[in-house]
Amino acid sequence: ILCLQETNCAESDYPDAAKLPGYHIYYNSAEKKGYSSTALYSKVKPISVTYGINLPEHDSEGRVITAEYERFYLVNVYVPNSGQKLVRLDYRRTWNDAFLAYCKELDEQKPTIVAGDLNVAHSEIDLANPKNNRRNSGFTDEERGDFTTWLESGFVDSFRRFHPETTGAYTFWTYMGGARKRNIGWRIDYFVTSERLMENVVASEIREKVLGSDHCPIMLLLAEPKEDKEN
């Protein structure tokens, strides 16, 4: 399963090269052309696929695709950025609350995996220059506090579960100032999973050597459920 965020592309504008054979492909495009948007590629056809979080005030920017599988929900998300001078911070916090409520509703039905660009570095270990970014988008106390609330609601930052003390592990680097070569980055892309699913998570890794974007891919590997192995 491949989750893409900030594709900035309407479904009708996807190039043929991006329509990979052997995958079921789902798009959620923003109403505003060339903005935001997400896509999900899956070799296994999901039981169902839904778009958005069932709230019109939050669903015009193509930010969420939810795929239901036999044993879990997968939510592909591109969280709103708070913007320069935090012009969207209030909206971002409203969105955070609504998205958490949505994830908790899913989690009541099946374990849930949230994959995507969450636009927040949770702790000082998650960015290269925490002191200089305390009031910048993605590292405000408000955004970090909202993420803490999420993790206190039965969800896990899977990378930190496996790598609690790892430093210099980033997923985003600005194009300016040679930041990637110097590894001056932020970890803002995550797999957040239901706590009860973690027993089946084998690995949660960052593929920082993969180029082609100001972000790099991240990877989550699941094992078969224990009861299946025993049968």
Phi and psi in degrees as GROMACS dihedral restraints (atoms count N, CA, C in turn):
[ dihedral_restraints ]
;  ai    aj    ak    al  type     phi  dphi    fc
    3     4     5     6     1  -121.3    20    10
    4     5     6     7     1   127.4    20    10
    6     7     8     9     1  -112.9    20    10
    7     8     9    10     1   129.6    20    10
    9    10    11    12     1  -119.3    20    10
   10    11    12    13     1   141.6    20    10
   12    13    14    15     1  -127.6    20    10
   13    14    15    16     1   158.3    20    10
   15    16    17    18     1    52.1    20    10
   16    17    18    19     1    49.4    20    10
   18    19    20    21     1   -74.1    20    10
   19    20    21    22     1   -22.0    20    10
   21    22    23    24     1    54.3    20    10
   22    23    24    25     1    37.0    20    10
   24    25    26    27     1  -145.4    20    10
   25    26    27    28     1   132.4    20    10
   27    28    29    30     1   -74.6    20    10
   28    29    30    31     1   153.2    20    10
   30    31    32    33     1   -54.7    20    10
   31    32    33    34     1   -39.9    20    10
   33    34    35    36     1   -68.1    20    10
   34    35    36    37     1   -16.0    20    10
   36    37    38    39     1  -100.9    20    10
   37    38    39    40     1    -0.5    20    10
   39    40    41    42     1   -64.5    20    10
   40    41    42    43     1   131.7    20    10
   42    43    44    45     1   -70.7    20    10
   43    44    45    46     1   155.3    20    10
   45    46    47    48     1   -58.7    20    10
   46    47    48    49     1   -32.6    20    10
   48    49    50    51     1   -63.5    20    10
   49    50    51    52     1   -22.0    20    10
   51    52    53    54     1   -90.2    20    10
   52    53    54    55     1    -3.3    20    10
   54    55    56    57     1   -96.0    20    10
   55    56    57    58     1    82.5    20    10
   57    58    59    60     1   -72.8    20    10
   58    59    60    61     1   132.5    20    10
   60    61    62    63     1   -68.0    20    10
   61    62    63    64     1   146.2    20    10
   63    64    65    66     1    88.2    20    10
   64    65    66    67     1    -0.5    20    10
   66    67    68    69     1  -117.0    20    10
   67    68    69    70     1   142.6    20    10
   69    70    71    72     1   -85.2    20    10
   70    71    72    73     1   127.5    20    10
   72    73    74    75     1  -119.8    20    10
   73    74    75    76     1   134.7    20    10
   75    76    77    78     1  -130.7    20    10
   76    77    78    79     1   136.3    20    10
   78    79    80    81     1  -122.0    20    10
   79    80    81    82     1   144.6    20    10
   81    82    83    84     1  -130.7    20    10
   82    83    84    85     1   105.2    20    10
   84    85    86    87     1  -101.7    20    10
   85    86    87    88     1   141.3    20    10
   87    88    89    90     1   -66.6    20    10
   88    89    90    91     1   150.8    20    10
   90    91    92    93     1   -63.8    20    10
   91    92    93    94     1   -34.4    20    10
   93    94    95    96     1   -79.1    20    10
   94    95    96    97     1   121.1    20    10
   96    97    98    99     1   -62.5    20    10
   97    98    99   100     1   135.6    20    10
   99   100   101   102     1    73.8    20    10
  100   101   102   103     1    25.8    20    10
  102   103   104   105     1  -132.1    20    10
  103   104   105   106     1   140.4    20    10
  105   106   107   108     1    52.5    20    10
  106   107   108   109     1  -130.2    20    10
  108   109   110   111     1    81.0    20    10
  109   110   111   112     1   152.9    20    10
  111   112   113   114     1  -140.9    20    10
  112   113   114   115     1   163.3    20    10
  114   115   116   117     1  -148.4    20    10
  115   116   117   118     1   151.4    20    10
  117   118   119   120     1  -134.7    20    10
  118   119   120   121     1   130.3    20    10
  120   121   122   123     1  -115.5    20    10
  121   122   123   124     1   129.6    20    10
  123   124   125   126     1  -140.6    20    10
  124   125   126   127     1   126.6    20    10
  126   127   128   129     1   -71.7    20    10
  127   128   129   130     1   -31.5    20    10
  129   130   131   132     1   -93.6    20    10
  130   131   132   133     1   127.9    20    10
  132   133   134   135     1   -70.3    20    10
  133   134   135   136     1   123.3    20    10
  135   136   137   138     1   -64.4    20    10
  136   137   138   139     1   157.4    20    10
  138   139   140   141     1   -63.2    20    10
  139   140   141   142     1   -40.6    20    10
  141   142   143   144     1  -155.1    20    10
  142   143   144   145     1   158.3    20    10
  144   145   146   147     1  -136.1    20    10
  145   146   147   148     1   132.1    20    10
  147   148   149   150     1  -127.8    20    10
  148   149   150   151     1   162.9    20    10
  150   151   152   153     1  -126.7    20    10
  151   152   153   154     1   132.0    20    10
  153   154   155   156     1    81.0    20    10
  154   155   156   157     1  -169.9    20    10
  156   157   158   159     1  -122.2    20    10
  157   158   159   160     1    24.1    20    10
  159   160   161   162     1    67.9    20    10
  160   161   162   163     1    27.2    20    10
  162   163   164   165     1  -132.9    20    10
  163   164   165   166     1   110.7    20    10
  165   166   167   168     1   -54.4    20    10
  166   167   168   169     1   -33.6    20    10
  168   169   170   171     1   -68.6    20    10
  169   170   171   172     1   -13.7    20    10
  171   172   173   174     1  -117.6    20    10
  172   173   174   175     1    -0.1    20    10
  174   175   176   177     1  -110.7    20    10
  175   176   177   178     1    16.3    20    10
  177   178   179   180     1   -93.6    20    10
  178   179   180   181     1    -5.7    20    10
  180   181   182   183     1  -106.9    20    10
  181   182   183   184     1     7.6    20    10
  183   184   185   186     1    66.4    20    10
  184   185   186   187     1    36.6    20    10
  186   187   188   189     1   -92.1    20    10
  187   188   189   190     1   -14.3    20    10
  189   190   191   192     1  -137.2    20    10
  190   191   192   193     1   132.2    20    10
  192   193   194   195     1  -127.0    20    10
  193   194   195   196     1   128.0    20    10
  195   196   197   198     1  -115.9    20    10
  196   197   198   199     1   123.7    20    10
  198   199   200   201     1  -111.9    20    10
  199   200   201   202     1   129.2    20    10
  201   202   203   204     1   -97.3    20    10
  202   203   204   205     1   126.8    20    10
  204   205   206   207     1  -115.0    20    10
  205   206   207   208     1   177.1    20    10
  207   208   209   210     1   -58.2    20    10
  208   209   210   211     1   -41.2    20    10
  210   211   212   213     1  -112.3    20    10
  211   212   213   214     1    -4.6    20    10
  213   214   215   216     1  -161.9    20    10
  214   215   216   217     1   164.4    20    10
  216   217   218   219     1   -99.2    20    10
  217   218   219   220     1   143.5    20    10
  219   220   221   222     1  -118.0    20    10
  220   221   222   223     1   122.8    20    10
  222   223   224   225     1  -112.1    20    10
  223   224   225   226     1   113.9    20    10
  225   226   227   228     1   -93.3    20    10
  226   227   228   229     1   121.8    20    10
  228   229   230   231     1  -137.4    20    10
  229   230   231   232     1   142.8    20    10
  231   232   233   234     1  -121.0    20    10
  232   233   234   235     1   100.9    20    10
  234   235   236   237     1   -73.4    20    10
  235   236   237   238     1   140.1    20    10
  237   238   239   240     1   -59.5    20    10
  238   239   240   241     1   139.0    20    10
  240   241   242   243     1   -80.5    20    10
  241   242   243   244     1   142.8    20    10
  243   244   245   246     1   -74.0    20    10
  244   245   246   247     1   -12.0    20    10
  246   247   248   249     1    83.2    20    10
  247   248   249   250     1   167.8    20    10
  249   250   251   252     1   -63.1    20    10
  250   251   252   253     1   138.4    20    10
  252   253   254   255     1    57.3    20    10
  253   254   255   256     1    20.6    20    10
  255   256   257   258     1    60.4    20    10
  256   257   258   259     1    35.9    20    10
  258   259   260   261     1   -66.3    20    10
  259   260   261   262     1   -21.6    20    10
  261   262   263   264     1  -111.6    20    10
  262   263   264   265     1    16.2    20    10
  264   265   266   267     1   -61.3    20    10
  265   266   267   268     1   -43.4    20    10
  267   268   269   270     1   -61.7    20    10
  268   269   270   271     1   -45.0    20    10
  270   271   272   273     1   -62.7    20    10
  271   272   273   274     1   -42.9    20    10
  273   274   275   276     1   -56.5    20    10
  274   275   276   277     1   -41.5    20    10
  276   277   278   279     1   -70.3    20    10
  277   278   279   280     1   -37.4    20    10
  279   280   281   282     1   -62.5    20    10
  280   281   282   283     1   -42.6    20    10
  282   283   284   285     1   -62.8    20    10
  283   284   285   286     1   -43.5    20    10
  285   286   287   288     1   -54.9    20    10
  286   287   288   289     1   -47.4    20    10
  288   289   290   291     1   -62.0    20    10
  289   290   291   292     1   -44.5    20    10
  291   292   293   294     1   -66.9    20    10
  292   293   294   295     1   -39.4    20    10
  294   295   296   297     1   -69.1    20    10
  295   296   297   298     1   -40.0    20    10
  297   298   299   300     1   -61.6    20    10
  298   299   300   301     1   -43.7    20    10
  300   301   302   303     1   -59.8    20    10
  301   302   303   304     1   -40.6    20    10
  303   304   305   306     1   -62.4    20    10
  304   305   306   307     1   -46.3    20    10
  306   307   308   309     1   -64.8    20    10
  307   308   309   310     1   -37.6    20    10
  309   310   311   312     1   -66.1    20    10
  310   311   312   313     1   -36.8    20    10
  312   313   314   315     1   -63.4    20    10
  313   314   315   316     1   -42.9    20    10
  315   316   317   318     1   -62.9    20    10
  316   317   318   319     1   -43.8    20    10
  318   319   320   321     1   -63.2    20    10
  319   320   321   322     1   -26.5    20    10
  321   322   323   324     1   -67.8    20    10
  322   323   324   325     1   -22.0    20    10
  324   325   326   327     1   -96.4    20    10
  325   326   327   328     1   -45.1    20    10
  327   328   329   330     1  -150.9    20    10
  328   329   330   331     1   156.1    20    10
  330   331   332   333     1   -54.3    20    10
  331   332   333   334     1   147.4    20    10
  333   334   335   336     1  -128.7    20    10
  334   335   336   337     1   137.5    20    10
  336   337   338   339     1  -115.0    20    10
  337   338   339   340     1   126.6    20    10
  339   340   341   342     1  -109.0    20    10
  340   341   342   343     1   122.6    20    10
  342   343   344   345     1  -122.1    20    10
  343   344   345   346     1   132.0    20    10
  345   346   347   348     1   154.2    20    10
  346   347   348   349     1  -170.3    20    10
  348   349   350   351     1   -87.2    20    10
  349   350   351   352     1   104.4    20    10
  351   352   353   354     1   -92.3    20    10
  352   353   354   355     1    -3.4    20    10
  354   355   356   357     1    52.5    20    10
  355   356   357   358     1    40.5    20    10
  357   358   359   360     1  -151.8    20    10
  358   359   360   361     1   134.5    20    10
  360   361   362   363     1   -96.7    20    10
  361   362   363   364     1   114.3    20    10
  363   364   365   366     1   -69.6    20    10
  364   365   366   367     1   -45.1    20    10
  366   367   368   369     1  -126.6    20    10
  367   368   369   370     1   167.3    20    10
  369   370   371   372     1   -59.7    20    10
  370   371   372   373     1   -28.6    20    10
  372   373   374   375     1   -67.3    20    10
  373   374   375   376     1   -15.3    20    10
  375   376   377   378     1   -93.8    20    10
  376   377   378   379     1     8.2    20    10
  378   379   380   381     1  -152.1    20    10
  379   380   381   382     1   158.1    20    10
  381   382   383   384     1   -74.1    20    10
  382   383   384   385     1   -34.5    20    10
  384   385   386   387     1  -127.0    20    10
  385   386   387   388     1    71.1    20    10
  387   388   389   390     1   -63.4    20    10
  388   389   390   391     1   -39.1    20    10
  390   391   392   393     1   -64.2    20    10
  391   392   393   394     1   -34.3    20    10
  393   394   395   396     1   -82.6    20    10
  394   395   396   397     1    -4.5    20    10
  396   397   398   399     1  -121.7    20    10
  397   398   399   400     1    15.7    20    10
  399   400   401   402     1   -59.2    20    10
  400   401   402   403     1   -31.6    20    10
  402   403   404   405     1  -114.5    20    10
  403   404   405   406     1    24.4    20    10
  405   406   407   408     1   -99.2    20    10
  406   407   408   409     1   152.2    20    10
  408   409   410   411     1   -52.5    20    10
  409   410   411   412     1   131.2    20    10
  411   412   413   414     1    97.6    20    10
  412   413   414   415     1    -9.9    20    10
  414   415   416   417     1  -143.0    20    10
  415   416   417   418     1    25.2    20    10
  417   418   419   420     1   -74.5    20    10
  418   419   420   421     1   156.8    20    10
  420   421   422   423     1   -59.7    20    10
  421   422   423   424     1   -35.0    20    10
  423   424   425   426     1   -65.4    20    10
  424   425   426   427     1   -48.4    20    10
  426   427   428   429     1   -64.8    20    10
  427   428   429   430     1   -42.6    20    10
  429   430   431   432     1   -66.2    20    10
  430   431   432   433     1   -38.9    20    10
  432   433   434   435     1   -64.4    20    10
  433   434   435   436     1   -39.6    20    10
  435   436   437   438     1   -62.9    20    10
  436   437   438   439     1   -37.8    20    10
  438   439   440   441     1   -68.1    20    10
  439   440   441   442     1   -38.5    20    10
  441   442   443   444     1   -59.0    20    10
  442   443   444   445     1   -43.3    20    10
  444   445   446   447     1   -57.9    20    10
  445   446   447   448     1   -41.8    20    10
  447   448   449   450     1   -59.4    20    10
  448   449   450   451     1   -46.9    20    10
  450   451   452   453     1   -70.7    20    10
  451   452   453   454     1   -17.5    20    10
  453   454   455   456     1   -90.4    20    10
  454   455   456   457     1     5.6    20    10
  456   457   458   459     1  -111.2    20    10
  457   458   459   460     1    25.1    20    10
  459   460   461   462     1    94.4    20    10
  460   461   462   463     1    15.3    20    10
  462   463   464   465     1  -117.9    20    10
  463   464   465   466     1   159.8    20    10
  465   466   467   468     1  -131.7    20    10
  466   467   468   469     1   134.2    20    10
  468   469   470   471     1   -76.1    20    10
  469   470   471   472     1    99.5    20    10
  471   472   473   474     1   -64.3    20    10
  472   473   474   475     1   -36.0    20    10
  474   475   476   477     1   -61.8    20    10
  475   476   477   478     1   -45.4    20    10
  477   478   479   480     1   -70.8    20    10
  478   479   480   481     1   -24.5    20    10
  480   481   482   483     1   -63.5    20    10
  481   482   483   484     1   -38.7    20    10
  483   484   485   486     1   -86.7    20    10
  484   485   486   487     1   -26.9    20    10
  486   487   488   489     1  -133.4    20    10
  487   488   489   490     1    65.2    20    10
  489   490   491   492     1   -65.1    20    10
  490   491   492   493     1   -27.4    20    10
  492   493   494   495     1  -115.2    20    10
  493   494   495   496     1     3.6    20    10
  495   496   497   498     1   -67.0    20    10
  496   497   498   499     1   127.3    20    10
  498   499   500   501     1  -104.5    20    10
  499   500   501   502     1   163.1    20    10
  501   502   503   504     1    69.6    20    10
  502   503   504   505     1    17.7    20    10
  504   505   506   507     1   -99.7    20    10
  505   506   507   508     1   101.3    20    10
  507   508   509   510     1  -124.9    20    10
  508   509   510   511     1   160.7    20    10
  510   511   512   513     1  -123.8    20    10
  511   512   513   514     1    -7.2    20    10
  513   514   515   516     1  -140.1    20    10
  514   515   516   517     1   137.2    20    10
  516   517   518   519     1  -138.5    20    10
  517   518   519   520     1   130.2    20    10
  519   520   521   522     1   -61.9    20    10
  520   521   522   523     1   151.3    20    10
  522   523   524   525     1   -71.7    20    10
  523   524   525   526     1   -14.2    20    10
  525   526   527   528     1   -83.9    20    10
  526   527   528   529     1   147.8    20    10
  528   529   530   531     1    66.3    20    10
  529   530   531   532     1    20.8    20    10
  531   532   533   534     1    62.1    20    10
  532   533   534   535     1    35.1    20    10
  534   535   536   537     1   -61.3    20    10
  535   536   537   538     1   -37.5    20    10
  537   538   539   540     1   -69.8    20    10
  538   539   540   541     1   -41.5    20    10
  540   541   542   543     1   -61.4    20    10
  541   542   543   544     1   -33.6    20    10
  543   544   545   546     1   -92.9    20    10
  544   545   546   547     1     0.2    20    10
  546   547   548   549     1    54.6    20    10
  547   548   549   550     1    46.7    20    10
  549   550   551   552     1   -97.0    20    10
  550   551   552   553     1    87.9    20    10
  552   553   554   555     1  -134.7    20    10
  553   554   555   556     1  -172.0    20    10
  555   556   557   558     1  -133.9    20    10
  556   557   558   559     1   145.1    20    10
  558   559   560   561     1  -101.4    20    10
  559   560   561   562     1   100.5    20    10
  561   562   563   564     1  -124.0    20    10
  562   563   564   565     1     1.5    20    10
  564   565   566   567     1  -108.7    20    10
  565   566   567   568     1   134.5    20    10
  567   568   569   570     1  -141.7    20    10
  568   569   570   571     1   155.9    20    10
  570   571   572   573     1  -110.5    20    10
  571   572   573   574     1   109.5    20    10
  573   574   575   576     1  -104.4    20    10
  574   575   576   577     1   124.9    20    10
  576   577   578   579     1  -124.4    20    10
  577   578   579   580     1   157.8    20    10
  579   580   581   582     1   -59.4    20    10
  580   581   582   583     1   139.2    20    10
  582   583   584   585     1   -53.1    20    10
  583   584   585   586     1   -42.2    20    10
  585   586   587   588     1   -72.1    20    10
  586   587   588   589     1   -10.3    20    10
  588   589   590   591     1   -87.9    20    10
  589   590   591   592     1   -14.1    20    10
  591   592   593   594     1   -63.1    20    10
  592   593   594   595     1   -25.3    20    10
  594   595   596   597     1   -64.8    20    10
  595   596   597   598     1   -17.8    20    10
  597   598   599   600     1  -102.4    20    10
  598   599   600   601     1    -0.9    20    10
  600   601   602   603     1   -86.3    20    10
  601   602   603   604     1   119.8    20    10
  603   604   605   606     1   -89.3    20    10
  604   605   606   607     1   -36.6    20    10
  606   607   608   609     1  -157.4    20    10
  607   608   609   610     1   148.8    20    10
  609   610   611   612     1  -138.2    20    10
  610   611   612   613     1   110.4    20    10
  612   613   614   615     1  -131.9    20    10
  613   614   615   616     1   161.1    20    10
  615   616   617   618     1  -110.2    20    10
  616   617   618   619     1   129.2    20    10
  618   619   620   621     1  -100.0    20    10
  619   620   621   622     1    69.1    20    10
  621   622   623   624     1   -69.5    20    10
  622   623   624   625     1   -15.0    20    10
  624   625   626   627     1   -84.9    20    10
  625   626   627   628     1    -8.2    20    10
  627   628   629   630     1   -82.7    20    10
  628   629   630   631     1   119.5    20    10
  630   631   632   633     1   -98.1    20    10
  631   632   633   634     1  -179.4    20    10
  633   634   635   636     1   117.0    20    10
  634   635   636   637     1    -3.1    20    10
  636   637   638   639     1  -158.8    20    10
  637   638   639   640     1   168.3    20    10
  639   640   641   642     1   -78.8    20    10
  640   641   642   643     1    -8.6    20    10
  642   643   644   645     1  -106.5    20    10
  643   644   645   646     1   163.2    20    10
  645   646   647   648     1  -118.8    20    10
  646   647   648   649     1   161.7    20    10
  648   649   650   651     1   -70.2    20    10
  649   650   651   652     1   154.6    20    10
  651   652   653   654     1  -122.2    20    10
  652   653   654   655     1   159.8    20    10
  654   655   656   657     1  -137.4    20    10
  655   656   657   658     1   137.5    20    10
  657   658   659   660     1  -123.8    20    10
  658   659   660   661     1   130.9    20    10
  660   661   662   663     1  -117.9    20    10
  661   662   663   664     1   123.9    20    10
  663   664   665   666     1  -107.3    20    10
  664   665   666   667     1   141.7    20    10
  666   667   668   669     1   -91.5    20    10
  667   668   669   670     1   163.4    20    10
  669   670   671   672     1   -63.3    20    10
  670   671   672   673     1   145.5    20    10
  672   673   674   675     1   -56.5    20    10
  673   674   675   676     1   147.4    20    10
  675   676   677   678     1   -57.9    20    10
  676   677   678   679     1   -37.6    20    10
  678   679   680   681     1   -65.8    20    10
  679   680   681   682     1   -30.4    20    10
  681   682   683   684     1   -69.6    20    10
  682   683   684   685     1   -36.8    20    10
  684   685   686   687     1   -65.8    20    10
  685   686   687   688     1   -31.5    20    10
  687   688   689   690     1   -79.9    20    10
  688   689   690   691     1   -19.4    20    10
